[in-house]
Amino acid sequence: MTRPVTILLFLLGTAHAALAQAPPLRLTLDDSVARGIEASQRLEELSARQDAARAIEGQREAAERPQIAATASYTRTNHVEEFSVPNATGGVRVIYPDIPDNVRSRIDLQWPIYTGGRLKALTRAAGVEAEAAGQDREAARADLKLEITRAFWAVITARASQEVVGQALERTSAHLNDVRNQLAVGLVPPSDVLTIEAQHARQRMLGIEAEAIVETATAEFKRLIGLDQDVPVDLVPAAVTSSPIAMPFSAAVNELRADRPERKSLLFRITAAEQRVAAASAGSLPVLTAIGGYDMARPNPRIFPIQEKWKPSWDIGINLRWSLFDGGRVRAETAEAAANRRGIEARLRDFDAVLQVEVRQRLAEVKSAFAAIEAAVAGMRAAAEARRVIAERFSAGVATNTDVLNAQTVLLQAELDVTRARANAELASARFMRALGR
């Protein structure tokens, strides 16, 4: 192996060892949400769309202002026979000379004075579309917060489940040693040892599955917060608080109507659709445009007689355009805009109808989730006490291995139920807050 390759492998190994020895990154739920919002490419995309909508609004506003353009051209023509007339002094005066090189420059002005309100309506429509895009970003931000919360508690639940399975495996291993000792002195039959070994193998299988779940949940969580997959994390859950329900159903619905960004976005888009209807209807009205310009040309065709010299000229005027017949284009565009507005209004009515159902569902989830915690904790305490009693009875020789294994299984399930109940309560609270648009 060459020396450079050896050095490279040494550096890679050193870096990997340093990374493995680095302390885990401690993250609370708030820290995770802040990191995820900062790293989200989806929010960046929606921000770019809002900026694009703002730029379109600027384009619509610019269309109402005077437009000034500078143009220049050069044209080479064929030679022609000059036209001249005699003058009073006995000579000739060239009226139409042979000038094959034609150069022209112009500063041109166009200013829409009256458009029937079309440009103003399009500007207002673009402005409210930008506001709607901003509300879309807020809705995506709330969705991302809920998704990070779900992933955060999924990792905590998976790790807690792994720990519970690990503890159960340790207890099963200790019990297996006890049964093997009893078999050695002839107190139990070999079948009891085989039964415990089967239970021990099952616990090992559950431990392997729990480890895989931890890995997948952690990978998804790191992806959401924009963290490198090789960085270890230590999640710090907050204490499970009481139920966040502090308002009656009607008050919650009213708050939803005011705060949900999805509803605000629909309202903005209805306003934009109304402005587009107005803009489309204005297509049947006359358009009045002020025009003007300043020319500097050689030769200048406006100067008579034509001379091969730079000559200036200017013009100013009013242009009127009124479409008297367009084959039904304006009527069709107006009908399209009105249909789009009706479609968004229907979406808003459907959203309001779904809103009430969603609030009731989230309220029910929160109530049941927090009630489940108390039931799960009571069940775990009872299972732990039952296992302790069974263990003492087994030591005294009045309980069987089957009793011990059943008690162990019940305790394991009870501990897992408590972990899931607490995570479900936090997730139910997060969903409820998301339903309120927070």
Secondary structure, 3 states (H helix, E strand, C coil): CCHHHHHHHHHHHHHHHHHHHCCCEEECHHHHHHHHHHHCHHHHHHHHHHHHHHHHHHHHHHHCCCEEEEEEEEEECCCCCCEEEECCCCCEEEEECCCCEEEEEEEEEEEEEECCCHHHHHHHHHHHHHHHHHHHHHHHHHHHHHHHHHHHHHHHHHHHHHHHHHHHHHHHHHHHHHHHHHHHCCCCCHHHHHHHHHHHHHHHHHHHHHHHHHHHHHHHHHHHHCCCCCCCEEECCCCCCCCCCCCCHHHHHHHHHHHCHHHHHHHHHHHHHHHHHHHHHHHHCCEEEEEEEEEEEECCCCCCCCCCCCEEEEEEEEEEECCCCCCCHHHHHHHHHHHHHHHHHHHHHHHHHHHHHHHHHHHHHHHHHHHHHHHHHHHHHHHHHHHHHHHHHHHCCCCCHHHHHHHHHHHHHHHHHHHHHHHHHHHHHHHHHHHCCC
